[in-house]
Amino acid sequence: MKENVLDVLMYLFENFMDEETPMDASQETLKSELVAAGFPEVEINKAFSWLEGLSKAQESRTGPAAASVRIFTPQEMDRLDLECRGFLLFLEQVGVLDQANRELVIDRVMALGTEEIDLEQLKWVILMVLFNQPGQEAALAWMEDLVFNEMAGKLH
C-alpha cells in the first residue's frame, strides 16, 4: 500500500475536519491515529507540514490585481494538466474561487511534491483550502456537493 501526502490529508479531512468532530486533538494524538490507520510516518509528517504551510500562506495571502491574467509556469503545467487548469478557471468564473484562493490552491498543489495531480485530487485540495478560509462557507458547500455527489455516483 503506497500512501502519499494527499491520501493522509484526505483521510484527515474526511475523518476529523467536519463540523461534528471537535478538532481539539493534539498533533501527536492525530499522528498516533494515522499510524494506526496504516499511514507511513514520513507521509504523516509531510501532511502536517503541508497543513502548516496552508496556515502560513493564509496569513500572508494577497491576491493578484483584478485585471490580471494567470500564466502558469512550466512546473505548474507539468503538475496540473489542461483539465485541472480549465477546472480552476471554471471555478473562478462561477465565483467559487477568487484569485487569491486560486493562488493558494496552486501553491498547495505544488507543495504536495507529487509529479502530477488529477482532477479528483485537485478537488480535494480545493476543499481543504476553502475549508480553512473564513467566509468561504458557500463556496465550500458547493465544492463538497460536487466532490461527494460525484463520489456517491461512482459507488453505484
C-alpha positions, -999 to 999 in steps of 0.1 A, spaced: 0 0 0 17 32 -13 2 61 6 11 97 -2 7 131 14 -26 137 -3 -40 103 10 -32 114 45 -47 148 40 -79 133 25 -82 109 55 -78 138 79 -103 159 61 -129 131 59 -125 119 95 -115 149 116 -124 182 98 -162 182 97 -184 204 119 -195 175 141 -159 164 151 -142 186 177 -107 194 165 -92 195 199 -69 165 194 -32 172 196 -9 166 167 6 137 185 -29 121 190 -38 126 154 -4 112 144 -10 80 165 -44 76 149 -29 80 114 -2 54 122 -28 30 135 -48 36 103 -17 24 83 -1 56 71 37 58 70 51 83 95 71 101 68 39 109 49 21 119 81 49 144 89 47 157 53 9 162 57 13 181 89 40 203 72 15 208 43 -12 220 67 13 243 84 22 257 50 -15 263 43 -19 282 76 12 304 69 1 311 33 -33 322 46 -16 347 70 4 363 42 -22 360 14 -26 387 -11 -43 382 -44 -33 394 -78 -49 426 -93 -84 421 -105 -75 427 -142 -45 403 -142 -42 372 -163 -28 340 -148 1 324 -167 11 290 -154 48 282 -151 62 252 -168 64 234 -134 27 242 -127 18 230 -162 36 197 -156 18 192 -123 -17 205 -134 -29 191 -168 -52 211 -191 -83 196 -174 -71 208 -140 -62 243 -152 -96 245 -170 -114 235 -138 -96 262 -118 -107 288 -145 -142 275 -143 -143 278 -105 -131 314 -108 -157 322 -134 -186 308 -113 -173 326 -82 -163 296 -61 -126 307 -61 -113 342 -61 -79 350 -74 -62 348 -40 -78 314 -33 -68 301 -67 -32 311 -60 -34 294 -26 -47 262 -43 -19 262 -68 6 268 -40 -7 239 -21 -8 216 -52 29 225 -58 37 218 -21 23 182 -24 55 172 -41 38 147 -65 47 146 -101 12 151 -114 -22 157 -99 -55 146 -114 -88 164 -113 -102 144 -84 -71 151 -63 -73 188 -73 -109 189 -60 -97 176 -26 -70 203 -24 -96 229 -32 -119 216 -5 -91 217 21 -81 253 11 -118 265 12 -124 247 45 -95 268 60 -107 301 46 -131 322 68 -161 335 49 -160 308 22 -189 286 35 -210 289 3 -180 280 -19 -171 251 4 -206 238 4 -207 240 -34 -174 221 -37 -184 195 -11 -216 189 -30 -196 184 -62 -170 161 -47 -192 140 -25 -221 137 -50 -196 126 -77 -181 100 -54 -216 87 -45 -224 84 -82 -192 63 -88 -201 39 -60 -233 28 -76 
